């Protein structure tokens, strides 16, 4: 029997150590001050906005070269929209990795670190110094078009994954950019949306992942499109100076999202460092120059704005790297085969088996009819995260490559073909994208095909590729199996096919709750009255300048995701943390060492995990905390730690967790501080938020 220890606060990472900056912040700031003294007022004004859409501003002749940045989420998006692109070096290709939510579904921080490292290497290979990611906005609504770019509904899960991602990425010398700060949880007229969020929800739900990324060393942060409590995030002193820099302790570069700010005086004084993309649509330099002339802004205000950007580039060696233009790092092309392995492994561990009546894994004798609109296509999310990739493997390609029997592909099968098929794999899903919300329901044609297939053929396996939850209530019970494959990347369907035939044991877990009906969601009333989701597709009426706003009331407060469903007594279709395996596991023998927690001494909780099945597999042990007698409204339980453990058949492991004093805290809105109440706490251990196998008690004096 092996013993595994995990700290709630410090997850051991099997990734390359962080490439430490060459200097401390104090020295970088001194050098930034010295460079600022060499700049004229006009040069400083020009430095307040971006250059050529995807470059940080600079004054090359004074030792401040332009620094190239690339878009993220499913790898490195080559920005062909850059002016003078023929003069800008690009690689011929980058890997299309699985979507970020797939990383969250692995529940494997070590793999998240390897993912970040691989993407960091391809960022440098692309001639860039900063990757505009990862994203970590909390999954509040299943309709949000950017959920696929994020890390799920739980702040602890998102925190553990993002800190590993950042550590892995910045070990390569690529700077990460955490986005979108803050409370950008809808894409419905995103520049118009005003997130009304209470202080406690901000601190307990929406900032922990950003704090984890910052503590892991993230060098930059991007502000969000939306307003937070009445002010656009990119020009909000509360958001940037008070919250991000003050409460979270961030010292690095802050940039706006593209075209997301409107008041030049507020921008300069908010703590913001650079307006992006700086393509002169907003006439930013002229406006700042006029404000300085009217003495509404001073040159010292500009120095204060620019200093963190310059200090960050100095500290992380970007100015040295870019002093002769974009660096050529073609030697990193040799790493791409390794990146494909990381991409495959992420899809393999992130694919979630939601239902299986015993049909999976398929035996070699089974013949497959592959149907649906994704049968011969490679789905992925749209917008800034879209990556072209290369050597694409479609579902049809993948299933044919791993099976020894006949595979027939019909995107639109006949009723007769459906009836007589031995096994049906129905490839369905959605195409999610930034800038749009999409309905919880599938498209009519997709829904009708699934309903027809499960009605006519009991051996129908539904393969869903989407960035978040969809409405499956009408056909879930009749399907023989349901697989959630997200957007798996250019070779991810190979992993999914290996799961279907049993070459790989599924181990993914849902990083969010899938509701039975969207009316059950805390975001059910997100769309304003007299507004239509369909009419807003693509946001054709979204105004760029001073748009009229609408309020998004986060009336649920801290009760997001499983916290909401449990507090309301609403049974979801599939709970947070859920995912099936081809083997079986048992949790027993829960124990507590030092059940009295203090600020200096944690409790250690352990439980034995045993693989009782006939094949090797991995299970995610999840630890939740409940306060017995809270003084404020608290969730029935909250995830505080997890560990993914692989075991051979019949093998056991003792999985131990350190539960710290801070893990029991809530945010006190009266004192504006974290508070831990004395009393008893219940520790629940299980394999999903709804599957709890053991409970033990700890206490605080």
C-alpha positions in Angstrom: 0.0 0.0 0.0 1.3 3.4 -0.9 0.8 6.7 0.9 0.0 9.9 -0.8 0.0 13.3 1.0 -1.5 16.5 -0.4 -1.6 19.9 1.2 -4.7 21.9 0.6 -2.5 25.0 0.0 0.7 23.5 -1.5 0.2 21.0 -4.3 3.5 19.3 -5.2 4.1 19.9 -8.9 5.9 17.6 -11.2 6.9 20.3 -13.7 10.0 22.0 -14.6 11.0 24.5 -11.9 10.1 28.2 -12.6 12.8 30.1 -14.5 13.5 32.7 -11.8 13.8 36.3 -12.9 17.3 37.8 -12.9 16.4 40.5 -10.4 14.1 41.4 -7.6 11.2 43.8 -8.1 13.0 46.6 -6.3 15.9 46.5 -8.8 13.5 46.2 -11.7 11.6 49.2 -10.5 14.8 51.2 -10.1 15.8 50.4 -13.7 12.3 51.3 -14.8 12.6 54.7 -13.1 15.9 55.3 -14.8 14.4 54.5 -18.2 11.4 56.7 -17.6 13.7 59.6 -17.0 15.1 59.3 -20.5 11.7 59.6 -22.2 10.0 62.7 -23.4 6.5 63.5 -22.5 5.3 62.7 -26.0 7.1 59.3 -25.8 5.4 58.6 -22.5 2.0 59.4 -24.0 2.7 57.0 -26.9 3.7 54.3 -24.4 0.2 54.4 -22.8 -1.3 52.3 -25.6 -0.4 49.2 -27.6 1.5 48.9 -30.8 0.3 47.1 -34.0 -2.5 45.3 -32.2 -0.4 42.6 -30.5 2.7 44.4 -29.3 3.4 46.2 -26.0 4.4 49.8 -26.7 8.1 50.8 -26.8 10.7 53.3 -27.7 13.3 51.0 -29.3 16.0 53.7 -29.7 15.9 54.2 -25.9 16.1 50.5 -24.9 12.4 49.8 -24.8 11.7 47.4 -27.7 8.2 46.3 -28.8 7.2 43.0 -27.2 5.0 40.6 -29.2 2.1 38.8 -27.6 -0.1 36.0 -28.8 -3.6 34.9 -28.1 -4.4 31.8 -26.1 -6.5 29.2 -24.8 -6.3 26.1 -27.0 -2.6 26.7 -27.6 -1.0 29.5 -29.5 -3.1 31.4 -32.0 -1.0 32.9 -34.8 -2.1 36.5 -35.1 -2.3 37.0 -38.9 -4.3 40.2 -38.4 -1.1 42.1 -37.4 -0.3 45.0 -39.8 2.8 44.5 -41.9 2.4 40.8 -41.2 4.9 39.9 -44.0 7.6 41.6 -41.9 6.6 39.8 -38.7 8.0 36.3 -38.2 5.5 33.5 -37.6 6.0 29.7 -37.3 4.3 27.6 -40.0 2.1 25.9 -37.4 1.3 25.5 -33.7 -0.4 22.7 -31.9 -4.2 22.9 -31.4 -4.4 21.7 -27.8 -7.6 20.7 -26.0 -9.7 23.6 -24.6 -8.8 24.9 -21.1 -11.9 23.3 -19.5 -10.5 20.0 -20.6 -7.5 20.7 -18.4 -9.9 21.3 -15.4 -11.7 18.1 -16.1 -8.4 16.1 -15.7 -8.3 17.2 -12.0 -4.6 16.7 -12.4 -2.4 19.8 -11.5 0.8 18.0 -12.6 -0.6 17.6 -16.1 -1.8 21.3 -16.1 1.8 22.2 -15.5 3.0 20.1 -18.4 0.3 21.7 -20.6 1.5 25.2 -19.6 5.1 24.3 -20.3 4.2 23.0 -23.7 2.2 26.1 -24.6 5.0 28.3 -23.2 7.5 26.6 -25.5 5.3 27.2 -28.6 4.8 30.8 -27.5 8.5 31.4 -27.7 8.7 29.4 -30.9 6.2 31.8 -32.3 8.5 34.8 -31.6 6.3 36.0 -28.7 7.1 36.8 -25.1 3.6 36.9 -23.5 0.7 34.4 -23.9 -2.6 36.1 -23.4 -3.9 33.5 -21.0 -4.8 31.4 -19.2 -8.4 32.4 -18.5 -10.0 31.6 -15.2 -13.4 33.2 -14.9 -15.7 31.1 -12.9 -18.3 29.0 -14.7 -21.6 30.7 -13.5 -23.8 30.1 -16.5 -23.8 27.1 -18.9 -24.7 29.5 -21.7 -21.5 31.6 -21.5 -19.7 31.4 -24.8 -16.2 31.4 -23.1 -16.7 28.6 -20.6 -14.4 26.4 -22.7 -11.6 28.8 -22.1 -11.9 28.7 -18.3 -11.4 26.2 -15.4 -14.8 25.4 -14.1 -17.2 26.5 -11.4 -15.1 25.9 -8.2 -12.5 28.3 -7.0 -10.3 25.7 -5.4 -10.2 23.5 -8.5 -9.4 26.5 -10.7 -6.8 27.7 -8.3 -4.9 24.4 -8.1 -4.9 24.1 -11.9 -4.0 27.6 -12.7 -1.0 27.8 -10.3 0.4 24.7 -12.0 -0.3 26.1 -15.5 1.5 29.3 -14.6 4.4 27.5 -13.0 4.9 25.3 -16.1 4.5 28.1 -18.6 6.8 30.6 -16.9 9.5 27.9 -16.5 10.0 28.4 -20.3 10.5 32.2 -20.0 7.0 32.9 -21.5 5.0 35.3 -19.4 1.4 34.3 -18.6 -1.5 36.8 -18.6 -4.3 35.9 -16.2 -7.7 36.9 -17.6 -10.3 38.4 -17.4 -10.3 40.4 -14.2 -13.0 40.4 -12.9 -16.5 38.8 -13.0 -16.6 38.4 -16.8 -19.1 35.5 -16.6 -21.3 36.3 -19.5 -20.7 37.1 -23.2 -24.2 38.6 -23.7 -23.3 42.1 -24.9 -20.2 41.8 -22.7 -19.1 45.4 -23.0 -22.6 46.4 -21.8 -22.9 44.0 -18.9 -22.6 45.4 -15.3 -21.8 42.6 -12.9 -23.4 43.5 -9.6 -21.5 41.3 -7.1 -21.2 41.5 -3.3 -17.9 41.8 -1.6 -18.1 38.3 -0.1 -18.7 36.6 -3.4 -15.9 38.5 -5.0 -13.4 37.3 -2.3 -14.7 33.7 -1.9 -15.6 32.8 -5.5 -14.2 35.1 -8.1 -10.7 36.1 -7.0 -9.2 33.0 -5.5 -8.0 31.6 -8.8 -6.4 34.9 -9.7 -4.7 35.0 -6.3 -3.4 31.5 -6.9 -2.0 32.5 -10.3 -0.4 35.6 -8.8 1.2 33.7 -6.0 2.5 31.2 -8.6 4.4 34.1 -10.2 2.0 35.2 -13.0 3.7 38.3 -14.6 0.6 40.0 -16.1 -3.2 40.3 -15.8 -5.8 41.4 -18.3 -8.8 43.3 -17.2 -12.3 42.4 -18.3 -14.8 43.9 -20.8 -17.6 44.2 -18.3 -18.4 46.7 -15.6 -18.1 45.6 -12.0 -20.5 47.3 -9.7 -20.9 50.3 -12.0 -17.4 50.9 -13.5 -15.7 49.3 -16.4 -13.0 46.9 -15.1 -10.2 48.3 -17.3 -10.6 51.8 -15.8 -11.7 50.9 -12.3 -9.4 52.1 -9.4 -11.3 49.6 -7.1 -10.7 46.7 -9.5 -7.0 47.4 -10.3 -5.5 49.4 -7.5 -7.6 48.3 -4.5 -8.4 44.7 -5.3 -5.8 43.4 -7.7 -2.8 45.3 -6.5 -3.9 45.8 -2.9 -5.9 42.8 -1.7 -4.3 40.3 -4.0 -0.8 41.8 -3.9 -0.1 41.9 -7.7 3.0 43.8 -8.8 3.3 43.1 -12.5 1.8 44.3 -15.8 -1.9 45.1 -16.1 -3.4 45.5 -19.6 -6.9 46.1 -20.9 -8.8 43.7 -23.0 -9.0 44.9 -26.6 -11.2 48.0 -27.0 -12.6 47.8 -23.4 -12.1 51.3 -21.9 -13.7 54.7 -22.4 -12.5 57.4 -20.0 -8.9 58.3 -20.5 -8.4 60.1 -17.2 -9.8 57.1 -15.3 -7.6 54.7 -17.2 -4.4 56.5 -16.3 -5.4 57.0 -12.6 -6.9 53.5 -12.1 -3.6 51.6 -11.9 -3.9 50.4 -15.5 -0.6 50.1 -17.4 -1.5 49.9 -21.1 -4.5 50.3 -23.3 -4.8 47.6 -25.9 -4.7 47.3 -28.8 -3.7 50.9 -29.4 -4.9 51.1 -33.0 -6.0 54.7 -32.6 -9.7 54.0 -32.7 -10.1 55.8 -29.4 -7.6 58.6 -30.2 -5.9 57.8 -26.9 -2.7 59.8 -27.3 -4.5 63.0 -28.3 -6.9 62.6 -25.3 -4.1 62.1 -22.8 -2.1 65.0 -24.3 -5.1 67.2 -23.8 -5.7 66.1 -20.2 -2.0 66.8 -19.4 -2.3 70.2 -21.0 -5.3 71.0 -18.9 -3.4 69.7 -15.8 -6.0 67.1 -15.2 -3.2 64.6 -15.5 0.5 65.1 -14.7 3.7 63.6 -16.1 4.1 61.8 -12.8 0.7 60.1 -13.3 2.0 58.8 -16.6 5.2 57.6 -14.9 3.2 55.7 -12.4 1.0 54.2 -15.1 4.0 53.0 -17.2 6.4 51.9 -14.5 4.9 48.4 -13.8 4.9 47.5 -17.5 8.5 48.6 -17.9 9.6 46.9 -14.7 7.9 43.7 -15.7 9.6 43.6 -19.0 13.0 44.3 -17.4 12.5 41.7 -14.6 11.6 38.9 -16.9 14.2 39.8 -19.6 11.8 40.7 -22.4 13.6 43.8 -23.4 16.9 41.9 -23.7 15.2 39.2 -25.7 13.4 41.6 -28.1 16.2 44.2 -28.5 16.9 43.1 -32.1 13.2 42.5 -33.0 11.3 39.3 -32.6 13.7 36.5 -31.6 14.0 33.4 -33.8 13.7 30.3 -31.6 13.1 27.7 -34.3 15.0 25.1 -32.2 11.8 24.7 -30.2 10.1 23.1 -33.2 11.9 19.9 -32.1 9.7 19.9 -28.9 6.5 19.6 -30.9 6.3 15.8 -30.8 6.3 16.1 -27.0 3.6 18.7 -27.2 1.4 16.3 -29.1 1.9 13.8 -26.3 0.7 16.4 -23.7 -2.2 17.2 -25.9 -3.2 13.6 -26.2 -2.8 13.0 -22.5 -4.9 16.0 -21.6 -7.8 14.7 -23.8 -7.3 11.2 -22.4 -7.5 12.3 -18.8 -10.1 15.1 -19.3 -12.7 13.2 -21.2 -15.6 12.4 -18.9 -17.7 9.2 -19.0 -21.0 10.3 -17.7 -23.1 7.2 -18.3 -22.4 3.6 -19.2 -24.9 0.8 -19.2 -22.1 -1.7 -19.8 -21.7 -1.2 -23.5 -18.3 0.4 -23.0 -15.6 -0.4 -23.7 -16.6 -1.8 -27.1 -15.4 -5.3 -28.0 -13.5 -5.9 -31.2 -16.5 -7.7 -32.7 -18.8 -4.6 -32.5 -19.5 -2.7 -35.8 -19.9 1.0 -35.5 -22.2 3.5 -37.3 -20.8 6.9 -36.6 -23.4 9.6 -37.1 -23.9 13.3 -36.5 -22.5 16.6 -37.7 -19.1 16.1 -36.0 -18.4 12.7 -37.5 -16.0 14.2 -40.1 -15.2 17.5 -38.4 -12.9 18.8 -35.7 -14.9 21.0 -33.3 -13.3 23.8 -31.3 -14.2 27.0 -29.7 -14.1 30.2 -31.6 -12.8 33.7 -31.2 -9.3 34.6 -29.9 -8.7 31.1 -28.7 -9.2 29.4 -32.1 -6.0 27.7 -33.1 -5.5 26.2 -36.6 -3.3 23.3 -35.7 -2.2 20.7 -38.2 -2.6 16.9 -38.9 -6.2 17.1 -37.7 -7.7 13.8 -36.5 -11.5 13.7 -36.9 -13.8 11.3 -34.9 -14.1 9.2 -38.0 -10.3 9.1 -38.5 -9.7 8.2 -34.9 -12.3 5.5 -34.5 -11.2 3.8 -37.7 -7.6 3.8 -36.6 -8.3 2.0 -33.3 -10.9 -0.5 -34.3 -10.4 -3.7 -36.2 -14.0 -3.9 -37.3 -16.1 -2.0 -39.8 -16.9 1.7 -39.2 -19.6 3.3 -41.3 -19.9 7.1 -41.3 -23.2 8.8 -42.0 -23.6 12.4 -41.0 -27.3 12.1 -41.8 -28.2 8.4 -41.5 -31.5 6.9 -42.7 -34.0 5.4 -40.2 -33.2 1.9 -41.6 -29.4 2.4 -41.0 -30.1 3.5 -37.4 -32.4 0.5 -36.7 -30.0 -2.1 -38.0 -26.8 -0.7 -36.7 -24.9 -2.8 -34.2 -23.5 0.2 -32.2 -24.1 3.9 -32.9 -21.8 6.6 -31.9 -23.6 10.0 -32.3 -21.1 12.9 -32.5 -22.9 16.0 -31.4 -22.3 19.3 -29.6 -22.0 23.1 -29.9 -19.6 25.6 -31.2 -19.0 28.1 -28.5 -17.2 31.4 -29.0 -16.4 34.7 -27.2 -18.8 37.5 -27.9 -21.9 35.3 -27.8 -24.0 33.3 -25.5 -25.5 30.1 -26.8 -28.7 28.4 -25.8 -28.6 25.5 -23.2 -30.5 23.4 -25.7 -28.7 21.8 -28.6 -29.6 22.9 -32.2 -32.9 21.4 -33.4 -31.3 19.1 -36.0 -28.8 17.7 -33.5 -31.4 17.2 -30.8 -33.8 15.4 -33.2 -31.0 13.1 -34.4 -30.1 12.0 -30.9 -33.7 11.4 -29.9 -34.3 9.4 -33.0 -31.2 7.3 -32.5 -31.8 6.5 -28.8 -35.4 5.7 -29.5 -34.7 3.3 -32.4 -31.4 1.8 -31.3 -30.7 0.9 -27.6 -27.0 0.7 -28.4 -26.5 4.4 -29.0 -23.5 6.1 -27.5 -23.7 9.9 -27.4 -20.4 11.8 -27.8 -20.7 15.4 -26.8 -18.2 18.1 -27.8 -19.0 21.4 -26.2 -17.4 24.0 -24.0 -20.0 23.7 -21.2 -23.2 21.9 -20.2 -26.0 21.2 -22.6 -29.6 20.1 -22.1 -29.5 16.3 -22.2 -32.6 15.6 -20.2 -34.8 14.3 -23.1 -32.4 11.5 -24.1 -29.9 10.9 -21.3 -31.9 8.0 -19.8 -32.3 6.2 -23.1 -28.7 6.5 -24.2 -26.5 3.5 -23.7 -23.5 5.7 -22.8 -22.7 9.4 -22.7 -19.2 10.7 -23.2 -18.2 14.4 -22.6 -15.2 15.1 -24.8 -15.2 19.0 -24.7 -13.0 20.4 -27.6 -10.2 17.8 -27.5 -7.6 19.4 -29.8 -6.1 18.2 -33.0 -5.3 14.7 -31.8 -7.8 14.4 -28.9 -10.2 12.2 -30.7 -7.5 9.5 -30.8 -7.7 9.6 -27.0 -11.5 9.5 -27.0 -11.4 6.6 -29.5 -9.0 4.8 -27.2 -11.5 5.2 -24.4 -14.4 3.9 -26.5 -12.5 0.7 -27.3 -10.9 0.3 -23.8 -7.3 1.1 -24.6 -7.5 4.0 -22.1 -9.5 3.9 -18.9 -11.6 7.1 -18.5 -10.7 9.2 -15.5 -12.1 12.7 -16.2 -14.4 14.5 -13.8 -16.9 17.3 -14.4 -15.4 20.7 -13.5 -19.0 22.0 -13.3 -22.5 20.9 -12.6 -24.8 20.0 -15.5 -28.4 21.0 -14.7 -31.5 19.2 -15.9 -33.1 22.5 -17.1 -31.6 26.0 -17.4 -34.3 27.4 -15.2 -32.6 25.6 -12.4 -29.4 27.7 -12.9 -28.5 30.7 -10.7 -28.1 32.5 -14.0 -31.5 31.6 -15.4 -32.5 35.3 -15.5 -29.3 36.5 -17.0 -30.8 37.9 -20.3 -32.6 41.2 -19.6 -36.3 41.6 -20.3 -37.2 42.3 -23.9 -33.8 41.0 -25.0 -33.3 37.9 -27.1 -30.4 35.5 -27.0 -30.8 34.7 -30.7 -31.0 38.3 -31.8 -27.8 39.0 -29.9 -25.8 36.4 -31.7 -22.6 38.0 -32.7 -23.5 41.1 -30.8 -24.2 43.1 -34.0 -25.5 46.0 -32.0 -22.7 46.1 -29.4 -21.6 49.7 -29.2 -17.9 50.5 -28.9 -18.2 53.9 -27.3 -20.0 54.4 -24.0 -22.5 51.6 -24.5 -25.8 51.6 -22.6 -25.4 49.1 -19.8 -27.6 46.5 -18.2 -27.2 44.9 -14.8 -26.3 41.3 -14.2 -27.3 40.7 -10.6 -25.3 37.9 -8.9 -28.1 37.5 -6.3 -26.9 34.0 -5.5 -23.8 35.5 -3.9 -21.3 32.7 -3.0 -23.8 30.0 -4.0 -22.4 29.2 -7.4 -22.4 25.7 -9.1 -22.9 22.8 -6.8 -23.2 25.2 -3.8 -26.4 26.6 -5.5 -28.0 23.3 -6.3 -27.3 21.8 -2.9 -28.6 24.9 -1.0 -31.8 24.9 -3.1 -32.3 21.1 -3.0 -32.2 20.9 -6.8 -30.9 17.6 -8.1 -28.8 18.2 -11.2 -28.5 15.8 -14.1 -24.8 15.3 -13.3 -23.0 16.7 -10.3 -19.7 18.6 -10.0 -16.7 16.2 -9.7 -18.6 13.3 -11.3 -17.1 10.8 -13.8 -17.2 7.1 -14.3 -14.4 4.5 -14.9 -14.1 1.1 -16.3 -12.8 -0.2 -13.0 -14.3 0.3 -9.5 -13.0 2.0 -6.4 -13.8 1.9 -2.7 -13.0 4.6 -0.1 -12.8 3.5 3.6 -10.9 3.8 6.9 -11.1 7.6 7.2 -8.9 9.0 10.0 -8.0 12.3 11.5 -4.6 13.2 13.1 -4.7 16.4 15.2 -8.3 17.1 14.9 -7.9 20.5 16.6 -6.9 23.1 14.0 -5.0 26.2 14.9 -3.4 29.0 12.7 -0.1 27.2 13.1 -1.1 23.6 13.0 -3.3 21.9 10.4 -5.4 18.7 10.8 -4.3 15.7 8.7 -7.2 13.7 7.3 -6.6 10.4 5.5 -8.6 7.8 3.8 -7.7 4.5 2.0 -8.5 4.2 -1.7 -8.7 0.7 -3.2 -9.1 -0.4 -6.8 -11.5 -3.2 -6.5 -11.8 -3.8 -10.2 -9.9 -5.8 -12.8 -8.0 -3.1 -14.6 -5.7 -0.2 -13.7 -7.4 3.1 -13.3 -7.3 6.6 -11.7 -9.8 8.1 -9.2 -10.1 11.6 -7.9 -10.5 11.7 -4.1 -12.2 15.0 -3.2 -12.3 16.7 0.3 -15.2 19.0 1.2 -15.6 21.2 4.3 -18.8 22.1 6.2 -19.1 24.4 9.2 -21.6 22.8 11.7 -22.9 26.1 13.2 -22.0 29.0 10.9 -22.7 32.6 11.9 -23.4 33.5 8.2 -25.0 31.6 5.4 -22.5 29.1 4.1 -22.7 26.3 1.5 -23.6 22.8 2.6 -20.1 21.9 1.7 -17.1 23.4 -0.2 -14.3 21.7 -2.1 -11.0 22.3 -0.4 -8.6 19.7 -1.8 -8.5 16.8 -4.3 -6.0 14.2 -5.5 -5.9 12.1 -8.5 -4.5 8.6 -7.8 -3.7 5.8 -10.2 -3.9 2.2 -8.9 -3.3 -1.2 -10.3 -6.1 -3.8 -9.8 -6.4 -4.8 -6.1 -4.0 -2.1 -5.0 -4.6 0.5 -2.2 -3.2 3.8 -1.3 -3.6 6.0 1.8 -4.5 9.5 0.6 -3.8 12.2 3.1 -4.8 15.9 3.2 -3.6 18.7 5.4 -6.6 20.9 6.3 -5.3 24.4 7.3 -6.9 27.0 9.5 -7.4 29.2 6.4 -9.3 26.5 4.6 -12.1 27.0 7.1 -12.4 30.7 6.6 -15.2 32.9 5.1 -15.0 36.6 4.2 -16.5 38.9 6.8 -18.1 41.8 4.9 -18.2 43.9 8.1 -14.5 43.7 9.0 -13.4 43.2 5.4 -11.2 40.3 6.5 -11.1 36.5 6.4 -12.6 35.0 9.5 -12.5 31.5 11.0 -15.1 30.7 13.6 -14.4 28.4 16.6 -16.4 25.2 16.6 -16.8 21.9 14.8 -16.4 21.3 11.1 -17.3 18.2 9.0 -14.8 16.9 6.6 -16.5 14.9 3.7 -14.5 12.6 1.5 -15.8 11.2 -1.8 -15.5 11.0 -5.5 -17.9 13.8 -6.5 -19.9 16.5 -4.7 -22.9 14.1 -4.6 -20.9 10.8 -3.9 -19.6 11.1 -0.3 -18.2 8.0 1.2 -16.9 9.1 4.6 -17.2 12.0 7.1 -15.0 12.9 10.0 -15.0 15.9 12.4 -12.3 18.5 13.2 -12.5 21.5 15.4 -11.2 25.0 16.0 -10.9 26.5 19.5 
